[in-house]
Amino acid sequence: MSQINVPEHSLADLLDNNKFWSDALNARDPTYFARLAKQQNPKYLWIGCSDSRVPANEVVGLMPGELFVHRNVANMIVATDMNLLSVLQYAVDILKIEHIIICGHYGCGGVKAALGHEEYGLIDNWLRALKGMRYQYTDSFEDLTPEQEVDLLCEINVKRQVTNTCHTTIVQNAWHRGQPLSVHGWIYGLENGLINDLNVSISNLDQLADSFVYHAPV
């Protein structure tokens, strides 16, 4: 496979690029930014990986204001992550988004790190849950190449994060209120730019194991 040569950019280049982008949008719609500044009304929350090769808006063809985004290493939903929970609560309770998309990607560096034994520092603690998933599904990894192991764990991770999202009181309270809300699991291919729907969408409490369901708040 041929390697893509990514040109280096100075900070000045980034500012020039920004002006070109802004001018192009203004030329197409002179009122675009004025309207955008007054409100945001996205229908989607994207929770994805921090990987620079997976730009959320671009891969789904949405403009600014159409996609609320949270990203972290390996697109994890961690119950003690106040940053993630704050984004989730604001998106669900305030913005009234209708779809939460957990989007991982094949060849994820965080997943690769979790499959190995090298110490990287603080990030190892963040990725420990991935090691647990690998151990839980040991039989599924038999006779796989290292690349196949990474991609399989990437898929397992997305599926797990879908259920983790649905186990939050934020999402469950929305369902108790009758708010339309669905959680989806997707995975992006770096080699072809295509998204694969893993068909693990959850839209109501009945799709959850009873042990993880909270009663409606009084």
N, C-alpha and C positions, 0 to 999 in steps of 0.2 A: 504494500500500500504506500503510495507516495505521501510524503509529509507536506502539510500545508505550511507555507512560510508566512508567519504572522509579522507584519511590519511593526517596528517600534514607533511609539508616538510620544511626543513631548507633551507637557501640560498645555502648552500653547496650542498644540494640534487639537487637543480635546476641546478647548474653548472655541476654536475655529469651527470644529465639527458641530458644536452646539448651536452656533450662530447659523450655520448652513441649514441645520435641521429646523430651527425655529423659523427662519425665513421661508423655507419650503412649505411648512404648514400654514404660515400666514398668507402666503401667496395663493394657496389652495382654498383657504377659508379664513378671511381676515378676522372673524369673530371667534375663532376656535378657542384661543387661550383665555379670552375674556369670559366665555361661557364656562370653561373648565375651572377657572379660578373661583367661581361662585359656589360650586358644589362638586362632590364626587358621588356617583350613584352606581357602583359596580354591582354586578350580580354574581360575581365569582371571587372566591378567595383561593389563591394559589399558594400551597405550601410545598416548596421545592428545595433542591439542594443549592448550596452556595456556589457550586461549580460555574466558572465563568463561561463555559461552553453551552449553558442552558439558559438563555435569556427568556424569561417567562412570557412577556408580552409578545415578543417576536415569533416564538414558535407556535403560538395560537392565533396570530394575526390580529391582536387587539391593540387599540390605541390607549394612550394615557387616560386614566379615569375609568377604564372598563374592567380592570383587573386589580384587586387588592392583593398584595404579595407579602409573603414571609418566607425567608430562606435561611437555612442553617446547614451545617455539614451533615450530609446523608439524610436530609429531609425527615428529621426525627420529631416525634410528638412525645415530649417528656413531661410527665405530670407535674414536675417541680420547676419547669421553665416558665418563669413569670413573663418573659418577653413573648414567648409563643402564646401563652394563655391570654395575655392582654390583647394581642392582635386578634386572636380567635373571638374573644368576647366582644370587642369593638365591631368586628365584621358581622357577627351574628346578631348582636343585640341592637346596635346602633345603625349600621349600614343595611341590615336586613338582607344580607347576601343569600342567595338561594342554592348555591353549589359550592362545596369545598372540594378542591382538587388536590390530592396528595400526589405529587409527580416526582418520581425518582428518575434515575437514568442508568443505563447499562454502563459498565466500566467505571463505576463510582469509586473514587479514590478512598473515601471513607470506608466503604465496604471492603476494599482490598486491604486496608490497614487492619481492619477488624479480623480478617481471615489469617493474618500473619502473627508473628510473635515479636516483632520489633517494637521497641518502646519509642513513642513520639512525644510524650509529655502529657499535658493536661487533656489533650484530645482523646487519649486512651480511655479516660473515665467516661467521656461522652459516648464513645462507641461501644462500651462494654455490653450494652443490650444486644448489639449485633452478634457478638460472640455467643450470647445465650441462644439466639435464634439458630445459629449454625449448629450448636450442640443439640438443640431440641429436634432439629430435622436431619440428624446425622445420616440416616439411611438414604435420604434423598440425594446426598452428595457423593454416593459411591460411584466410582468409575467415571467421574467427570474430570475434564481438563481444568487447570487453574482458572482459565478465562470463563469456562462454563460455571464453575463454582461461584465466581464473582457475580455473574449475571443472574444465577438462580437466587443468591442471597439478596441481590437488589430487588428482585420481584417479591420475595418473602417479606422483605423489610417494608415495601410499599403496602402490602396487604395488612401487615401488623399495624402500621401507622394509621390506616383507615379505621381499624377497630379501636385503636387508642384514642383517636379523635372522637369517635362515637361514645366512648366511655366517659368523656368529660361531662360534668354537670352543665356546662355551657350549651353543648349541643343537645343534650337530653332535655333541658328546660325549654329549649326552643320547640322541640317536638311536643312536650307537654302543653305548650301554649297553642299548638296547632299551626305553628309557623312552618311553611314549606321549606325544607332543607334536606339536601342530599349530599353524601360524602362519597367521593369517587377515588379510585386508585388507577393511576396512569404511570407509564414508564416510557422514557424518551430514548431513542437510539442515536447515539453520537455519530454513528457511521452513515446514517441515511436521513437524519433529521425528522424522522417520523415518530409519532406517539402511538403506543400500544395500550389500549384500554384493557385492564386486567379483569374486568367484569366482576368487581367486588363492591359495587355501589350499595350503600345502605341509606334508606330514606325514612325509617321509622324504628321505634323501640322493639317491635315484634321481631326484627331481624337480629337482635342481640341476644347473647346468652343471658339467661335470667339473673345470674350471679352479678352481672355488671350493670343492671338496670336500677336506677334510683327512682323512688316514688316522687310524684309531683310535689313541688314545694307548697306549703300551706300559705 
